[in-house]
Amino acid sequence: MLALDIQHVRMKQHATDKAQALQCLVDILVEDQLVTPDYIHGLTGREQQSATYLGQGIAIPHGTPQLCDS
């Protein structure tokens, strides 16, 4: 199971649209060696099922645990 550590939290990230926001997330996860670049496909697929936007500029985009090994 993926554990969230303080070094994985990034504040003040900016994106002009949803696609750029998801790519920013993937770039961070790849940098932290948590996923491969292909994870973007799982994120976009999951986002098509149901939005992960909570409001107030906050979203929790995610795929499924199986996608982390992609």
Buried (B, 14 or more C-beta within 10 A) or exposed (E): EEEEEEEEEEEEEEEEEBEEBBBBBBEBBBEEEEBBEEBBEBBBEBBEEEEBBEEEEEBEBBBEEEBBEB
